[in-house]
């Protein structure tokens, strides 16, 4: 019985440590295309759930109304159905900005 309790405690501590471990930024920056393909394209390639479609100027005009920095702040914190950082929790600001700029090529 003691052995089972010890094992349960070890598992619980391990799971807790994993769930609170901060995301780490990869050692080498990823390209804008890599970020887009891995994290952005599923929604921004199709317009899923109202996401602005990459490369379609009319989809982005309103969002850019307050400037790139305001839009970037929305990306960082999440907006509507887009989760914070578009699910790329280990993206650097530079990687996120590059992916956004890729989507804004009209």
Number of C-alpha atoms within 10 A of each C-alpha: 6 7 8 9 10 11 12 12 12 12 12 11 12 11 11 11 11 9 9 8 8 10 10 10 12 10 6 6 13 18 14 19 16 14 20 24 14 12 18 23 18 13 17 19 16 13 14 13 11 13 18 21 19 23 16 13 15 11 16 18 13 10 14 15 10 10 11 14 11 13 16 17 13 18 19 19 12 15 14 10 11 18 15 16 22 20 15 18 15 14 20 16 12 13 20 24 17 18 21 20 14 16 23 18 10 10
